Amino acid sequence: MFTGLVECVGTVVRTGARLEIRAPEIAGELTHGQSVSVNGACLTVVSCAGAQFAVETMGETLSRTNLGTLAPGRRVNLERAMRFDSRLDGHLVAGHVDATGRVDSLEEGTFGYKVWVACEEEWTDLIVPKGSVCLNGVSLTVIDALRGRFSTGLIPTTRERTTFSDIREGDVVNIETDMVGKYIARLVRAFDAPERDERKSVTWDKLLKYGWGSEGACGNDG
């Protein structure tokens, strides 16, 4: 579990199923088996040596995230797993990337940038204005939420401390939508599904059949 607050930016040394990253700020504190967020994807540390550490990735991870497009020299956002005895300053991030999106446009304002990201509608349906979204491992607040497109803001501090310092139109970003919203949406879909087992559903007719709602059913004599 993570917070979406990037600890440092690392540099890719080797790509592929075994991803090696140079990160002097945190490499010395990592141990085998720990979790680390790399551009928002939760990966397991398999080795540490000096200022570098290595993680292993599966085909699913490489195809579902932008990690499969990395090349040596590219920078990545890094965050170690959160501690439950400290403040949660970002939002709850699982490190399970839902999908990738593409930076549609960048609008420079008087204080930072407004970033528009395009992605499949099934994911924008889970994004709400003023809600939270995680892009490349960074916890951000949603500004606009449209079908197939949403926007968020980047303040100067966020740009300086993450790989968003060199963000460009057309860049592919990892997206993790708010986990609470995903569970609620799944429950709603399950309840509304026409093929659900009617025997397990609750209706007003069934309540009446078993005495609920009839006179005296609640022990109230008037």
N, C-alpha and C positions, 0 to 999 in steps of 0.2 A: 504494500500500500504506500502511496506517495501523496504529496501535497501539490505538486505542480509548480513548486518554487525551485528553480534551477540552482544547483550549488556551484557548478562551474561548467566551463565549456572545454571539451576534450578534442583531441585530434586523431582521426582514424589513421592507424599505421598499416593495418592489414584487413582486407575484406573477405567475404565468403562466409561459409558456415561457422568458422571460428573468427570472430571479429576482435581485433586487437586495437586498443585505444590508449593513447598517451594522455594522462591526466594527473600531473604532479600534485594537484591540490587534494585529491582524495585517494589515489591509488595506494598510498602507504597505509591507509586505514581500512582498506577492503580485505576481506578474507574469503577463502574458497567457500562457495555455497550461498553467499549473500546475494541479495537482489539489488539491482541497480537499474534505473530508468535511463535508457539511451534513446533520445528523441521521443520520449513518451512510451517506449516499449519496455516492459519489465523483462529483464534478462538475468541469467544466473552467472555469477563470477566463477570461472573455472581455474584461473591462475592469476597470480600477481607477481610482478618482478620490477622492483624499483619504481619508476614513475609510470609504468604501464600495467594494464590489466587486460584480461581476455574474457570474452563471453561467447557462448555458443548459441547459434540460431537454427531454427528449423525452416523448411521450405515454406510453411504457412506464414511464418513471421516475415520472411523476405518478400513474399508475394503480396502480403496484406499491408505492408508498411513501406516507408521510403528507405528503409535500411538496405534493401536490395539494390538501390541506385547509388550507394555510397562508393567513393573512391578514396584511395590513400591521400591524406592531406585535407579531406573535408572535415569540418568541425561539427560536433554533435553536442546537444544539451544533456547534461548528466545530473542525476539526483539519486542519492542513496535512499533506502527505505526509511519511511518516517518513524519517529519515536512517539509512542503514545503518552509519554510523560512531558511533552512539550506542546506549544501552541500550534494549532492548525491554521496557519495564516493563508493558505491557498484554498483548495477544496479537495474532497476525497477523490483521489485518482488511482485507479486499479493498475494502470500500466498495460491494459489490454486494449490495443488500438482497434477501433471499430472499422475505420476505413481511411482512405487518403482523399484529400481534396487538392484543388489547385488554386493558387493565389490568382484571383480574377483581376483585382486592381488595388492600387495603393493610393490613398488620398492624404497628402501631407497637410496638416493643419498648423495652427499656431503653437500647439504643444503636442507633438507626437504625430502618429499616423493612424489612419483608419484603414483597416485591411479587410478586403472582401474575399471570401473563399467560396468556391463553387464545389459542390459535391452531390451525390445522389440524394434524391428527395426522401428516401427512407431514413436518412440520418438527419436532415434538416427538420424533419417532423419531430425530432426529439430535442431540438434546440429552441430555446425561448428567449425573448428579449430580457436583458438583465440577469439571465441565468449564467451558468458557468460552462466553459468548454475548454478542453485541453488540446493545444496545438503544439506538436513537436515537444511534448513534455512540459509546456508552459501553461499554467493556470491563467485563463483570461476571462473577462466579462463580455458577454454577448451584447452588441448594440442593436443590430437588426437581425431578424430571423424571417427569411422568405422561403418559398419553395425552391429548393435546389441551390440556395445561396444564403450566406449569412455574413455578418461583419463583426469585427471586434477592434479594440484599440490597443495601440502599442505606445506606452509612454517612453520618454528617453531612457529611463533606468532599465526598463525591460529590454530595450534594444541594445544597450551597452553591455548587459550581463548575460545575454543569450546569443544564439546564432541569428536571431532576427535583426542583428545589426547590418547584415548584408542580404536581407530578404529582397526578392525580386518578383515581378509579375511572371507567372508561369511556374513558379516553384511548387513542388509537390510537398504537402505537409501531412503529418499524421494527425488524425482526429480521434479523440475519445470524448464522447458525449457524457453528460452527467449520469452517473450510475443509478441514482435514485429514480430519475426520469425513465430510464430504460426498464427498470423493474415494474414501475407503475404501468407503462405502456404494454408490457408483456401480460400483466394481469388483466388489463382491460381487454386486450385482444382475445385472451383465453375465455373471458366471460361472454364476449360478444360472438364468439365463433359459432356458426350454425351447427357444426358437427359435434358440439360438446354433449356430454352425457346428460340428457334431460332429467334422469333420475337423481342426479346430484345437484340440480339447480333448485333455487327457491323461488316460488311464484306466490302471488296472493291467493290463487285458487287452492294451492296446496296448504297454505296456512289456514284457510277457512275449513278445508277438509279435515284437518287434525285439531280443530277446535280453537285455533288462534283467531282472534278478531270477532268471534261469536259472543253473544251476550253472556256475561259472567265468566268469560274465559280468563280474564285477568284478576278475578276475585273482587271486582268492583260492582257493588250492588246498587250503585246509583246515587 
